[in-house]
Amino acid sequence: MSPDRLPLRPELRGQSPYGAPQLDVAVRLNTNENPYPPPPALAAEVRAQVAAAVATLNRYPDRDAKALRADLAGYLGHHTGHALSADRVWAANGSNEVLQQLLQAFGGPGRRALGFEPTYSMHRLIARGTGTSWVAGSRDPDTFALEPADAVAAVRRHAPDVVFLCSPNNPTATALDLETIAAVYDAASGAASGAASGAASGAASGAASGAASGMVIVDEAYAEFSRRPSAVALLTDRPRLVVTRTMSKAFAFAGARIGYLAADPAVVDALQLVRLPYHLSALTQAAARAALAHAEDTLRTVTALRDERDRLVGELRGVGLRVVDSDANFLLFGRFPDAGAIWRALLERGVLVRDVGLPGWLRVSAGLPVEGDAFLSAVKEVLG
Ligand SMILES: Cc1ncc(COP(=O)(O)O)c(C=O)c1O
């Protein structure tokens, strides 16, 4: 039976769920995973810590995941060069859950979120799932860059309760500089004088709800691959700024489902109001702590993946394709008169990339060099 025949919320009727095809193909370069399996020492440590946690599974886990948050704060401080205390860090089952908790707390019915498309499609879907209305801002249609003036103008015009920035952005792989993020934050705080004039022009219908003082979420799922500094550098004195991260990409730990954020302690307190009790299992917490103890080993693959990304960019440009400058472990390439036909032709050759629904473009993840070779020869064959 179609769910539409159930008493489903009207805004969910006829909608499709998120889903990258999980096909059994030799070369899978469609979900921006890290292709390197966990190193043996890390795998051994995870096994040992999870085995130890099994002994007390009759008890609920630490609801506040204090030890894990301290470890995450330590990692983030080390990686970004900005020390953080554990009360500024929160963790959940993947950064998707962190984002959902943020919208449960700061979005919701009668509120709106702004994102700059094309961007990570889950931002829009989580908005929908939490009853938050979605406002689609745009990017430069050619370079997919987000110009600071355009971003600020959109924030002033729409006075959103939540602004999503994504850096590096999925699927374009473009990253933001700190000046752009700070300018968006100022606009969202109502600190910029134009916020009032935007409301006065009548364009910002929600300004009456005080929406000009919105939260700004910087989704940094791919930060470790970027050449730009992390927005963690901006957290001091910006209580409505949130930086979300994940262990799914650089850490090669997607299967364990751990995402986290750094923000003002008040944001972490706010999320306690919406998180489910004991949301992070004892096994997840143990596995994540074991993996963090081996961060340096895992992060060695980041260098290899950056090199592979740069090689793919060079090779694709070498055959005359356009490639958007990439700060991530994936890249957007095109332009094709019929991207769907190219996607299918690559699949026929055993290579799965992602059709993100952006006319003319396809997205490919940097994988193992041998996978990159297979992808490049399939591309060359398809282009004839
Ligand atoms: C931009 C971005 N944010 C967040 C996520 C979610 O990652 P996870 O829930 O695995 O932490 C992804 C996953 O692809 C992503 O591309």
The ligand as a Tripos MOL2 file, in Angstrom:
@<TRIPOS>MOLECULE
LIG
   16    16     1     0     0
SMALL
NO_CHARGES

@<TRIPOS>ATOM
      1 C1         27.4270   17.7210    3.3820 C.3       1 LIG1
      2 C2         27.0810   16.5140    4.1740 C.ar      1 LIG1
      3 N1         26.6880   16.6700    5.4320 N.ar      1 LIG1
      4 C3         26.3530   15.6280    6.2000 C.ar      1 LIG1
      5 C4         26.3930   14.3510    5.7010 C.ar      1 LIG1
      6 C5         25.9130   13.2320    6.5940 C.3       1 LIG1
      7 O1         26.9100   12.4360    7.0190 O.3       1 LIG1
      8 P1         26.7230   11.4470    8.2510 P.3       1 LIG1
      9 O2         25.2830   11.4450    8.6760 O.co2     1 LIG1
     10 O3         27.2120   10.1490    7.7570 O.co2     1 LIG1
     11 O4         27.5990   12.0390    9.3200 O.co2     1 LIG1
     12 C6         26.8090   14.1240    4.3880 C.ar      1 LIG1
     13 C7         26.8430   12.7530    3.8440 C.2       1 LIG1
     14 O5         27.0410   12.4830    2.7040 O.2       1 LIG1
     15 C8         27.1500   15.2430    3.6060 C.ar      1 LIG1
     16 O6         27.5020   15.0980    2.3280 O.3       1 LIG1
@<TRIPOS>BOND
     1     1     2 1
     2     2     3 ar
     3     2    15 ar
     4     3     4 ar
     5     4     5 ar
     6     5     6 1
     7     5    12 ar
     8     6     7 1
     9     7     8 1
    10     8     9 2
    11     8    10 1
    12     8    11 1
    13    12    13 1
    14    12    15 ar
    15    13    14 2
    16    15    16 1
@<TRIPOS>SUBSTRUCTURE
     1 LIG1         1 GROUP 0 **** ****
